Amino acid sequence: MRQIKEPLSRFIKIRCPKCKNEQIIFGKSSTTVKCLVCGKVLAEPTGGKSKVKARILEVLE
């Protein structure tokens, strides 16, 4: 029997500190993620997991 590996990356629900907009982003994004409402940078790529600059509300499975 073969084991199926679970992915190490997750989607993250975050809240913008400026306008309080809630947004879902990928945990290992390869581009800069900006708020869809006000344009503030919420996450930056680091080559692995993103550096999140907003409040993390929940990690989605």
C-alpha positions as CSV (number, residue, x, y, z in Angstrom):
1,M,0.0,0.0,0.0
2,R,1.4,3.5,-0.9
3,Q,1.0,6.5,1.3
4,I,-0.2,9.7,-0.4
5,K,1.7,12.7,0.8
6,E,-0.2,15.7,1.9
7,P,0.8,19.1,0.5
8,L,3.0,21.3,2.7
9,S,1.5,24.5,1.4
10,R,-1.8,25.9,2.5
11,F,-4.2,28.8,1.8
12,I,-4.4,31.5,4.4
13,K,-7.2,33.8,5.3
14,I,-5.8,37.2,6.3
15,R,-7.1,40.7,7.2
16,C,-5.7,43.9,5.9
17,P,-4.5,46.1,8.7
18,K,-5.4,49.3,6.8
19,C,-9.0,48.7,5.6
20,K,-9.9,45.5,7.4
21,N,-10.7,43.6,4.2
22,E,-10.5,39.8,4.5
23,Q,-8.7,38.0,1.7
24,I,-7.5,34.4,1.0
25,I,-4.0,34.0,-0.3
26,F,-1.6,31.1,-1.0
27,G,0.9,30.4,1.7
28,K,3.8,30.1,-0.8
29,S,3.0,32.9,-3.2
30,S,5.7,33.7,-5.8
31,T,4.5,37.3,-6.4
32,T,3.8,40.2,-4.1
33,V,0.2,40.1,-2.8
34,K,-1.7,43.4,-2.4
35,C,-5.0,44.2,-0.8
36,L,-7.8,44.1,-3.4
37,V,-9.5,47.2,-1.8
38,C,-6.7,49.6,-0.8
39,G,-3.6,48.2,-2.5
40,K,-1.5,47.8,0.7
41,V,1.2,45.0,0.4
42,L,0.0,42.0,2.5
43,A,2.6,39.4,1.6
44,E,6.0,39.2,-0.1
45,P,7.7,36.2,-1.6
46,T,10.8,34.8,0.1
47,G,11.6,31.8,-2.1
48,G,9.6,29.5,0.2
49,K,6.8,30.6,2.5
50,S,5.5,34.1,2.0
51,K,6.3,36.8,4.5
52,V,2.9,37.9,5.7
53,K,2.5,41.5,6.8
54,A,-1.2,41.2,7.9
55,R,-3.1,39.4,10.6
56,I,-3.7,35.7,9.9
57,L,-7.3,34.8,10.7
58,E,-7.2,31.1,9.8
59,V,-5.2,28.5,7.9
60,L,-7.5,26.7,5.4
61,E,-7.1,22.9,4.8
